[in-house]
Amino acid sequence: MRCRSLLLAACVSLSAAAALADDVNTVFDIPRQPLVKALRQFADQTGLQLAYEASIVNGYTSPAVKGTISAREALQRLLLGSDLQFEFIDRRTVVLSPLEPQAEVGAVRSGFSVAALLMTMFSPLAATAQTVGAENSSVIETISVFGTLDSEVSIGSKSGQSLRETPKSVTLVTRERIEAQNLTSLADTLKQTTGVTVKSYTSADNAYFSRGFRVQTVQMDGGAPAISGSFGSYLTPDTAAYDHVEMLRGVDGMYTGAGEPGGVINLVRKRAKSDAEVQLNLSAGRWNAYRSELDVTGPVTSDGRLRARGVAAYENRDYFYDRAESDRKMFFGTAEYDITDSTVAIIGASYENRKEDGFFFRGLPRYADGSDLKLSRSTAFNPDWNHNYTTTKEYFARLEQQFGETGTIKLNVTRLDQHTERALMNSYGPVNPVTNTEPMALGSSTRFGAVQDLLDLSVSGTFKLFGLEHRYTVGADYADVDGSGEQGFDLLTYQYPSTRTIDVFNFDASSYARPVARPLYRYPDNGQTQRGFYGTLGLQLAEPVRLTLGGRYGEFHYENTYLPINPNGSTGNPSSTRYNDSKFIPSAALSWDFARDWTVYASYAQTFRAQANLLQGPPPGSTPLDPLTGDGYELGVKGEFFGVLNAAFAVYSVKRQDQGALDQRYGFFAGSNGRNCCYIQQVDIESEGFDAELSGTVLPGWQVFGGYTYNTSKYNGGATTLYSSGAYYLNQTPEHMLKLWTTWQLPNALSRWTINAGVVAQTETSATGTALASLNSTTYVPYEYTQASYAVWNASVQYRVNDNWSVGLYGDNLFDKTYYQVIATATGENVYGVPRNYVLNVRGRW
């Protein structure tokens, strides 16, 4: 038992706050709730480290603990009725264990535990680590983790389940890992996430793909689904406002409604803390990159019932290509109030302003046959007046009410308001390999944006029947996206077909003056509304077996009106598309805890995408096509080690079925309200493969994150170009992807130093198609080209000066690998990956 506790204590750190002695009085305000949640609040309010195996705290409910008392007394109250005991093994580390011998507990629960076996194997190392820590006062203990077993994720459920309890492939990127890898944007974070392909077409437009399909659904705190990448909404948030990021790969229509079967992103906002804390981060890097972050939190009232948190970030930087720079400001504030012992209210708002000058759009072209132009990575076709300015405002409120032993009612409301204004010139067309005929210069200006109103209400809890515990969740959500008001402008002298060309080998930005803008179109209506009613029931068929059944009924409405504007300023005839649809989608999962620290599961989920604007023949058509569906099948196993290491492996199959394609028997016939004839449901896409992931603490001082994905896909029933299915399917998904990151705190007298290293690697991808041989040509020539396999290595080193300050040096693409992180067509949108980069960071915490 002693060896087990020592290893857990050496490996786990659930709080990065300053250590407090166990006899120091603290203001506690912990409501009655499941013990696992109460222990997290205890760690947060005291700064103490708690070490325990996740399984021993499951099923217990703790009493409320309020008042100014010592940590020892508070913990005694929390554990009343739990048959658990605790031990302070030093002034900041507490180990929890069952009152009875651990061997007996293991025999009762499963009879076998891989964690127990490995505990025995590594206990001498753990004991050595503990002895060194006690004898050498200069040792600074490990204070960051990539993930802990009892970490709850709200994605894939509304009740908050652990990674192991969630029967889907989920990656959790913790705040500690965000800081360890200096991940300052959502795109940076997802580039380091298992199974995700990030296509950064511009500095402001990022597309995310998982299992071959576009990921456009984004949740905030597990609420109703927001849209990114459509209707004028492109969510590219700064990570300074978020505690962690959750990524679910595959299908989850149950809580997100209509969408693609690629996956769901959940952004979990930072929350106010009960103890005062200040964090300051300052950094400087290559290409004049400067960044600062300030994070302040703590109680507002003396009893701690009202708490607040404010975060501010400012970043100014140039890009690795010519003439481009970015200026970004972000402010985030939230307040949290305990209305009663069982009721908490949260409100907050954020503001982000991002200015991209020298905005580089559509990337680089190639020769018409697909050959590489071999341009410098600093090449960009962006006159100084190119720009992209975006302002994002967010307002949110949450109310959580606990009832009974385990019940929770959650209300989550968010308004997202984003507006963008951009003006740009870009190249369009390939370069003729014989004549070096140049691509044309096109220009455009747009003003667009979206207001999204999101609401989710859910009730979840457990109940007992036939001596077993069962789970339930019921709820409803509403998501309205209003992208109306978008305006487009012609930039005179740069209209299609343009007579201006671009010398791609000797680009002179000063020769492209900013032209006059003429109104071209606007969208009086542009958006969608969906509402859904969902429910799940998790039946415990036996002590280790659970069957979860769920269903969602979703209603969908789409509205779009395009209004052209004539050169004389008058408006032309509008064209509209309006349609409604609805669908019931099911889900099911079966899980079996075949050992105390291992679970095997099989799951099925479905999502849909409405296509009621497509009518079946014969003309003029009257019956709309049924929604296309995305069906996800997954078989996986998840394991836990020591309470600090997660392992997961899953085999999956995703089938996107019944997309409409033009019925060749009848051809195309225009109808009313954009409902056109004649179509048949025949396009199917099937994506298959497997994921493997390991995340957490392997040995004392050594943490690791590793994710590997194998993927293959088949496309049947239509063309297979990049923009097939509206680019919702990426036929360039790599067959193999590997993402690794590890951190090692040096032992003994060198423990102030931490070394980190990682790699992002993928196999080759290719692009095929046809392009005009040259400008003004009428001849199409085929192209085919490949981005070879590549690996991008990263590393960093941190030095902890004292309890408050640390210094770090981060290096990306250490071997300065030249590669295209986006390939598209011979006409453009080929984007280089970032060259070697470095950042010096100073962090302070009080």
VOPAPA-267902 format. One line per 10 residues: their letters; for each residue y, z, x of C-alpha. Coordinates in steps of 0.25 Angstrom, whole numbers, plus 2048, in hexadecimal, padded with zeros to 3 digits. Layout:
N
A> Y,Z,X; ...
END
This chain:
846
MRCRSLLLAA> 800,800,800; 80A,803,80B; 807,7F6,812; 809,7EF,805; 817,7F6,803; 81B,7F3,811; 819,7E4,810; 820,7E3,803; 82C,7EB,808; 82D,7E2,814
CVSLSAAAAL> 82C,7D5,80C; 834,7D8,7FF; 843,7D9,7FD; 848,7D8,7EF; 856,7DB,7F2; 860,7D7,7FD; 86A,7E3,7FA; 86D,7EE,804; 862,7F9,805; 864,806,7FE
ADDVNTVFDI> 85D,813,801; 854,818,7F5; 85C,824,7F3; 86A,81E,7F1; 86E,81E,7E3; 870,810,7DC; 875,80C,7CE; 869,807,7C7; 86A,7FF,7BA; 85C,7F9,7B8
PRQPLVKALR> 858,7F7,7A9; 84A,7F9,7A3; 842,7EC,7A7; 835,7E6,7AE; 833,7EE,7BB; 834,7E1,7C3; 842,7DF,7BF; 846,7ED,7C0; 842,7ED,7CE; 84A,7E1,7D2
QFADQTGLQL> 857,7E8,7CC; 853,7F5,7D4; 852,7ED,7E1; 85F,7E6,7DD; 867,7F3,7DA; 862,7FA,7E6; 860,7F0,7F1; 852,7F6,7F4; 846,7ED,7F7; 83A,7EE,7ED
AYEASIVNGY> 82D,7EA,7F2; 821,7E8,7E9; 817,7DF,7E4; 81C,7D7,7D8; 80F,7DA,7CF; 810,7E9,7D0; 81D,7EA,7C8; 81A,7E0,7BD; 818,7E5,7AF; 821,7F2,7B1
TSPAVKGTIS> 82E,7F5,7A9; 838,7FE,7B0; 841,808,7A9; 850,807,7AA; 856,80D,7B6; 865,810,7B6; 86E,819,7BD; 872,81D,7CB; 866,822,7D2; 85E,81F,7DF
AREALQRLLL> 855,813,7E1; 849,81C,7E2; 84C,822,7D5; 84F,815,7CE; 842,80F,7D3; 83A,81B,7CE; 840,818,7C0; 83D,809,7C1; 82E,80C,7C4; 82C,816,7B9
GSDLQFEFID> 81F,812,7B2; 81B,807,7BB; 810,80E,7C4; 818,809,7D0; 81D,811,7DC; 827,80E,7E6; 82A,811,7F5; 836,810,7FE; 831,80B,80B; 83F,80A,811
RRTVVLSPLE> 84D,80C,80B; 84E,7FE,805; 83F,7FA,802; 837,800,7F6; 828,7FC,7F4; 822,7FD,7E6; 813,7FF,7E4; 80A,803,7D9; 806,812,7D8; 7F7,80F,7D9
PQAEVGAVRS> 7F2,808,7E6; 7F5,7FA,7E7; 7E6,7F6,7E9; 7E3,7FC,7DB; 7EF,7F4,7D5; 7EA,7E7,7DB; 7DC,7EA,7D5; 7E1,7EC,7C7; 7EA,7E0,7C7; 7E3,7D5,7CE
GFSVAALLMT> 7D9,7DA,7D9; 7DF,7D0,7E3; 7ED,7CE,7E9; 7F0,7C4,7F4; 7FC,7CD,7F6; 7F4,7D9,7F9; 7EB,7D1,803; 7F7,7CC,80A; 7FD,7DA,80A; 7F2,7DF,812
MFSPLAATAQ> 7F2,7D4,81C; 801,7D5,81F; 802,7E4,81E; 803,7E7,82D; 80E,7DD,82E; 815,7E4,823; 814,7F2,829; 819,7ED,836; 825,7E7,82F; 828,7F4,828
TVGAENSSVI> 827,7FC,835; 830,7F3,83D; 83A,7F4,832; 83A,803,832; 83B,804,841; 846,7F9,843; 852,7FD,83C; 859,7EF,840; 84F,7E8,837; 855,7E2,82B
ETISVFGTLD> 84B,7E0,820; 849,7D3,819; 852,7D2,80D; 850,7C4,807; 844,7BE,800; 841,7B0,7FA; 83A,7B6,7EE; 832,7C2,7E9; 827,7C2,7DF; 82D,7CA,7D4
SEVSIGSKSG> 839,7C0,7D4; 83B,7BC,7C6; 83F,7AE,7C2; 845,7AA,7B5; 841,79B,7B6; 835,797,7AE; 836,7A3,7A5; 841,7AC,79F; 83A,7B9,7A1; 83B,7BA,7B0
QSLRETPKSV> 82E,7B8,7B7; 82A,7B9,7C6; 826,7AC,7CE; 818,7B0,7CC; 818,7B1,7BD; 81F,7A4,7BB; 815,799,7B9; 81D,78E,7BF; 822,78A,7CD; 82F,792,7CF
TLVTRERIEA> 837,793,7DC; 840,79F,7DE; 84B,79E,7E8; 851,7AC,7EA; 85F,7B0,7EE; 859,7B4,7FB; 853,7A6,7FE; 860,7A0,7FA; 868,7A8,804; 85D,7A6,80F
QNLTSLADTL> 85D,797,80E; 86C,796,80B; 86A,78F,7FE; 878,78D,7F8; 875,783,7ED; 86B,781,7E2; 867,774,7E9; 865,77B,7F6; 85C,785,7EF; 853,77B,7E8
KQTTGVTVKS> 851,773,7F5; 84A,77F,7FA; 842,781,7ED; 833,77D,7EC; 831,770,7E6; 83F,76C,7E3; 845,75F,7E8; 854,75F,7E9; 85C,752,7E9; 86A,754,7ED
YTSADNAYFS> 871,747,7E9; 87F,74C,7EC; 885,759,7F0; 886,75D,7E2; 87A,756,7DB; 86D,75B,7DD; 860,758,7D6; 854,761,7D6; 846,75C,7D4; 839,764,7D3
RGFRVQTVQM> 82B,75E,7D1; 832,750,7D1; 83B,753,7C5; 84A,756,7C4; 84D,765,7C2; 85A,766,7B9; 858,773,7B2; 85F,77F,7B7; 85E,78D,7B1; 868,799,7B4
DGGAPAISGS> 861,7A6,7B4; 856,7A0,7AC; 85E,79C,7A1; 85F,78F,799; 85E,782,7A1; 86A,77B,7A7; 86B,76D,7AB; 86E,768,7B9; 86F,759,7BC; 873,754,7AF
FGSYLTPDTA> 87F,754,7A5; 889,756,7B0; 882,763,7B5; 87E,764,7C3; 87B,772,7C7; 87C,775,7D6; 87F,784,7D6; 882,78C,7E2; 877,796,7E5; 881,7A2,7E8
AYDHVEMLRG> 880,7A5,7D9; 871,7A6,7D7; 867,7B1,7DB; 85C,7A7,7DC; 857,79A,7D7; 84A,797,7D0; 843,789,7CF; 838,786,7C6; 831,779,7C9; 82A,771,7BE
VDGMYTGAGE> 82C,772,7AF; 833,77E,7A7; 837,778,79A; 835,785,793; 842,78C,797; 84A,77F,79C; 848,775,790; 849,766,792; 849,762,7A1; 841,75C,7AC
PGGVINLVRK> 834,762,7B1; 839,764,7BF; 83D,772,7BE; 847,77D,7BB; 852,784,7C4; 856,792,7C1; 863,798,7C7; 863,7A7,7C7; 871,7AC,7C8; 874,7B8,7D0
RAKSDAEVQL> 876,7C5,7C8; 87F,7D1,7CA; 879,7DD,7D2; 87A,7EC,7CF; 87E,7EF,7DE; 88A,7EA,7E5; 887,7DE,7EF; 88F,7D4,7F6; 88A,7C8,7FD; 892,7BE,806
NLSAGRWNAY> 88D,7B1,80B; 895,7A8,815; 890,79B,81B; 894,790,824; 88C,783,827; 88C,775,82B; 895,76A,825; 8A0,775,823; 898,77D,819; 89E,78A,815
RSELDVTGPV> 899,794,80A; 89C,7A2,806; 895,7AA,7FB; 899,7B8,7F5; 890,7C0,7EC; 895,7CD,7E6; 88D,7D5,7DC; 88C,7E4,7D7; 88F,7ED,7CB; 89C,7ED,7C4
TSDGRLRARG> 89A,7FA,7BC; 896,807,7C2; 889,808,7BA; 885,7FA,7BF; 883,7F4,7B1; 88D,7E9,7B4; 88B,7E1,7C0; 892,7D5,7C6; 890,7CA,7D0; 899,7BF,7D6
VAAYENRDYF> 895,7B4,7DF; 89F,7AA,7E6; 89B,79F,7EF; 8A3,794,7F6; 89E,788,7FF; 8A6,77D,806; 89E,773,80E; 89D,765,813; 890,75C,811; 889,755,81C
YDRAESDRKM> 88D,748,817; 89C,743,819; 8A8,747,811; 8A1,750,807; 8A4,75F,805; 8A2,76A,7FB; 8AA,776,7F6; 8A2,77F,7ED; 8A7,78C,7E6; 89E,795,7DD
FFGTAEYDIT> 8A1,7A2,7D6; 896,7AA,7CE; 898,7B7,7C6; 88F,7BF,7BE; 88F,7CD,7B7; 883,7D5,7B1; 884,7E0,7A7; 879,7EA,7A3; 87D,7EB,794; 871,7F5,792
DSTVAIIGAS> 865,7F9,79A; 85E,7ED,794; 869,7E2,793; 870,7DB,79E; 87B,7D1,79C; 87F,7C7,7A7; 88B,7BD,7A7; 890,7B4,7B2; 897,7A8,7B6; 898,79E,7C2
YENRKEDGFF> 8A1,793,7C7; 89E,789,7D2; 8A8,77E,7D7; 8A2,773,7E0; 8AB,768,7E6; 8A4,75D,7EE; 8AD,754,7F5; 8A8,747,7FC; 89D,748,7F1; 892,73E,7F6
FRGLPRYADG> 88A,738,7EA; 87E,72F,7EA; 87A,731,7F8; 876,726,802; 871,718,7FF; 866,711,807; 863,702,80A; 85E,6FA,7FE; 850,6FB,803; 850,70A,804
SDLKLSRSTA> 852,70A,813; 85B,716,818; 869,713,81D; 868,71E,827; 876,723,824; 87B,730,82A; 879,73D,822; 888,73F,822; 88A,731,81A; 890,732,80D
FNPDWNHNYT> 897,728,804; 8A1,732,7FE; 8B0,730,7FF; 8B9,73C,7FF; 8BC,73B,7F1; 8AE,73D,7EC; 8AC,74B,7E6; 8A4,753,7DC; 8AA,75F,7D6; 8A2,769,7CE
TTKEYFARLE> 8A5,776,7C7; 89B,77E,7C0; 89D,78A,7B7; 892,793,7B2; 893,79F,7A8; 886,7A7,7A5; 882,7B3,79D; 874,7BA,79C; 870,7C6,793; 862,7CD,795
QQFGETGTIK> 85D,7D7,78C; 850,7DE,78E; 848,7E4,783; 83B,7EB,782; 832,7ED,78F; 833,7DE,794; 83C,7D6,78A; 848,7CF,78F; 852,7C6,787; 85B,7BD,78F
LNVTRLDQHT> 867,7B5,78C; 86C,7AB,796; 879,7A3,794; 87F,799,79E; 88A,78F,79D; 88B,785,7A9; 898,77C,7AA; 898,772,7B5; 8A2,767,7B7; 8A2,75C,7C2
ERALMNSYGP> 8AC,752,7C6; 8A8,747,7D1; 8AE,73A,7D7; 8A6,732,7E1; 8A2,725,7E7; 894,722,7EC; 88C,717,7F1; 883,70F,7E8; 878,705,7ED; 870,702,7F9
VNPVTNTEPM> 873,6FC,806; 86D,6EE,808; 865,6EF,815; 868,6E0,819; 877,6DF,816; 87B,6EE,816; 882,6EB,809; 888,6F8,805; 886,700,7F8; 892,701,7EE
ALGSSTRFGA> 89B,70C,7EC; 89B,712,7DE; 8A4,71D,7D9; 8A5,726,7CD; 8AB,733,7C8; 8A6,73C,7BE; 8A9,749,7B7; 89D,750,7B1; 898,75E,7AE; 890,766,7A4
VQDLLDLSVS> 891,773,79C; 883,77A,79A; 881,785,790; 874,78C,792; 86E,798,78A; 860,79E,78B; 85B,7AA,783; 84D,7B0,785; 845,7BC,782; 839,7BF,78B
GTFKLFGLEH> 830,7CB,78D; 821,7D0,78D; 818,7D6,782; 80A,7DC,783; 7FF,7D7,77B; 7F0,7DB,77C; 7F3,7E3,788; 7FA,7D8,790; 808,7D4,793; 80E,7C7,78D
RYTVGADYAD> 81B,7C0,78F; 825,7B9,786; 832,7B1,787; 839,7AA,77C; 847,7A4,77C; 851,799,77A; 85B,791,782; 866,787,781; 86C,77E,78B; 878,774,788
VDGSGEQGFD> 87D,76B,793; 88A,764,790; 88E,759,79A; 898,752,791; 8A5,74E,797; 8A0,747,7A3; 8A9,73B,7A7; 8A7,730,7B1; 8B1,728,7B8; 8B1,71A,7BF
LLTYQYPSTR> 8B7,71A,7CD; 8BE,70D,7CE; 8B9,703,7D9; 8AC,70B,7DA; 8A6,707,7CD; 898,700,7CC; 896,6F6,7D1; 8A0,6FA,7DC; 8A6,6F0,7E6; 8A8,6FB,7F0
TIDVFNFDAS> 89D,6FD,7FA; 899,708,804; 896,706,812; 88B,710,814; 88B,70F,823; 89A,711,825; 89F,718,818; 8AE,71A,818; 8B2,724,80D; 8C1,722,80F
SYARPVARPL> 8BF,714,80A; 8BB,718,7FC; 8C7,71D,7F5; 8C6,725,7E8; 8C7,71B,7DC; 8CD,71D,7CE; 8C4,723,7C4; 8C3,71D,7B7; 8BC,724,7AB; 8AE,71D,7A9
YRYPDNGQTQ> 8A6,726,79F; 8A5,734,799; 89A,73C,791; 8A0,743,785; 892,749,782; 887,74B,78D; 87D,757,78C; 871,75D,787; 86D,76A,77F; 860,770,77F
RGFYGTLGLQ> 85B,77D,778; 84D,783,779; 844,78E,774; 839,793,77D; 82E,79E,77D; 823,7A2,787; 818,7AC,785; 810,7B1,791; 803,7B6,78C; 7FB,7BF,796
LAEPVRLTLG> 7ED,7BB,793; 7E7,7C5,79D; 7ED,7CE,7A7; 7EE,7C3,7B2; 7F0,7B7,7A8; 7FC,7B2,7A1; 7FE,7A6,798; 80C,7A2,795; 80F,798,789; 81D,793,786
GRYGEFHYEN> 825,789,77E; 833,783,77D; 839,77C,772; 845,774,777; 850,76C,770; 858,761,778; 865,75A,775; 86C,74F,77E; 879,749,77C; 881,73F,784
TYLPINPNGS> 88C,735,781; 892,72B,78B; 8A0,726,789; 8A4,71A,792; 8B3,719,796; 8B8,70B,797; 8C2,706,7A3; 8CE,707,799; 8CB,716,796; 8C5,713,788
TGNPSSTRYN> 8B7,718,785; 8AB,710,782; 89F,711,778; 898,71F,77B; 889,71F,77C; 882,72C,778; 874,732,77A; 870,73D,771; 862,743,76E; 85B,750,76B
DSKFIPSAAL> 84C,754,76E; 844,760,76D; 836,764,773; 82D,770,774; 827,772,782; 81C,77C,785; 818,784,792; 80C,78C,796; 807,794,7A2; 7FB,79B,7A6
SWDFARDWTV> 7FB,7A5,7B2; 7F1,7AE,7B8; 7F3,7B9,7C2; 7E6,7B7,7C9; 7EA,7C1,7D4; 7F5,7CC,7D4; 7FE,7C3,7DC; 7FA,7B5,7D8; 7FC,7AD,7CB; 7F6,7A0,7C7
YASYAQTFRA> 7FD,798,7BC; 7FC,78B,7B4; 809,787,7AC; 80D,77B,7A3; 81C,779,79F; 824,76D,799; 832,768,798; 838,75C,791; 843,752,792; 849,74C,785
QANLLQGPPP> 84A,73D,784; 84C,73B,775; 857,730,779; 84B,727,77C; 845,720,76F; 837,71B,76E; 836,70C,769; 835,703,762; 844,701,761; 84E,706,75D
GSTPLDPLTG> 846,713,75F; 846,71F,757; 83D,729,75D; 841,730,76A; 838,733,776; 832,741,777; 838,749,782; 831,747,790; 82A,753,794; 827,759,7A2
DGYELGVKGE> 81A,761,7A2; 817,76A,7AE; 80A,770,7B2; 808,77A,7BD; 7FD,782,7C3; 801,78C,7CD; 7FF,799,7D4; 809,7A4,7D9; 807,7B0,7E2; 80E,7BC,7E7
FFGVLNAAFA> 80D,7C3,7F4; 812,7D1,7F7; 81D,7D0,7ED; 825,7C7,7F6; 81E,7B9,7F7; 81C,7AF,7EC; 812,7A3,7ED; 811,798,7E3; 809,78B,7E2; 809,782,7D6
VYSVKRQDQG> 803,774,7D2; 80B,76D,7C8; 80C,760,7BF; 818,75C,7B8; 818,750,7AE; 824,74A,7A9; 820,742,79D; 825,738,793; 832,734,798; 837,728,790
ALDQRYGFFA> 837,71A,796; 83C,70D,790; 832,707,787; 830,6F9,78D; 82B,6F4,780; 838,6F5,779; 843,6F6,784; 850,6FD,782; 858,6FF,775; 865,707,775
GSNGRNCCYI> 865,711,769; 86F,71C,764; 873,729,76B; 86C,724,778; 85E,724,771; 859,717,776; 84C,70F,774; 842,70C,779; 83A,716,781; 82C,71B,784
QQVDIESEGF> 827,728,78A; 820,724,796; 826,729,7A3; 81E,735,7A9; 820,73C,7B6; 815,745,7BC; 818,74F,7C8; 80D,757,7CF; 80C,760,7DB; 80C,76E,7DF
DAELSGTVLP> 815,779,7E4; 813,784,7EE; 81D,78F,7F1; 81D,79C,7F9; 829,7A5,7F9; 82C,7B3,7FE; 829,7BD,809; 81D,7BA,811; 81E,7C5,81C; 828,7CF,81F
GWQVFGGYTY> 835,7C8,823; 82F,7BA,820; 832,7B3,813; 82F,7A5,80F; 831,79A,804; 828,78E,804; 827,784,7F9; 81E,777,7FA; 81D,76C,7EF; 814,760,7ED
NTSKYNGGAT> 818,756,7E2; 813,749,7DE; 818,741,7D1; 814,735,7C9; 81E,72D,7C0; 819,724,7B5; 81F,71B,7AB; 82C,716,7B1; 834,714,7BE; 834,71E,7C9
TLYSSGAYYL> 842,71D,7CF; 849,729,7D3; 851,729,7C6; 845,727,7BD; 846,731,7B2; 855,734,7B5; 851,739,7C3; 84A,745,7BC; 83E,741,7C4; 83F,740,7D3
NQTPEHMLKL> 834,736,7D9; 839,73A,7E7; 833,749,7E6; 82C,74C,7F3; 81D,74D,7F3; 81E,759,7FC; 829,764,7FD; 829,770,806; 834,77B,806; 833,787,80F
WTTWQLPNAL> 83C,792,813; 839,79F,81B; 841,7AA,820; 83C,7B4,82B; 843,7C1,82E; 841,7C4,83D; 83A,7D2,83F; 83E,7DE,847; 84B,7DE,84E; 84D,7D0,84A
SRWTINAGVV> 84D,7D3,83B; 85C,7D0,839; 858,7C1,83B; 852,7B8,831; 84D,7AA,834; 84A,7A0,829; 845,792,829; 840,787,81F; 83D,779,81B; 83F,76F,810
AQTETSATGT> 835,763,811; 830,758,808; 828,74B,809; 82E,73D,808; 835,738,7FC; 837,729,7F9; 841,720,7F0; 83D,713,7EA; 845,709,7E1; 84D,6FD,7E1
ALASLNSTTY> 85C,6FA,7E5; 865,6EE,7E5; 865,6E8,7F3; 874,6E9,7F5; 881,6EA,7EE; 882,6E0,7E3; 874,6DB,7E5; 86B,6D8,7D9; 85E,6DA,7E1; 857,6E7,7E1
VPYEYTQASY> 84E,6EB,7ED; 844,6F6,7EE; 846,702,7F6; 83D,70D,7FB; 840,718,805; 83B,726,809; 840,733,80D; 836,738,817; 830,746,817; 83A,750,81C
AVWNASVQYR> 83C,75F,81F; 849,767,820; 848,774,828; 852,77F,826; 853,78D,82D; 85D,799,82E; 85E,7A6,835; 865,7B2,830; 86A,7BF,837; 86D,7CB,830
VNDNWSVGLY> 878,7D2,837; 878,7DF,82E; 875,7E3,820; 881,7DC,81B; 882,7CF,823; 879,7C3,827; 87B,7B6,82E; 873,7AA,82C; 872,79B,832; 86B,791,829
GDNLFDKTYY> 866,783,82E; 862,778,825; 85B,76B,829; 859,770,837; 853,764,83C; 85E,75B,836; 854,753,82E; 85A,746,828; 854,743,81B; 858,73F,80D
QVIATATGEN> 858,74A,803; 85A,740,7F8; 855,732,7F7; 857,729,7EB; 85A,71A,7EB; 85F,710,7F5; 86C,710,7ED; 870,71E,7F0; 86D,72D,7EE; 866,72F,7FC
VYGVPRNYVL> 86B,73C,801; 869,742,80F; 864,750,811; 86D,75A,817; 86D,75A,827; 86C,766,82F; 874,771,82A; 877,780,82E; 87E,78C,827; 883,799,82D
NVRGRW> 883,7A4,822; 888,7B2,822; 884,7BC,817; 889,7C9,813; 884,7D3,809; 888,7E1,805
END
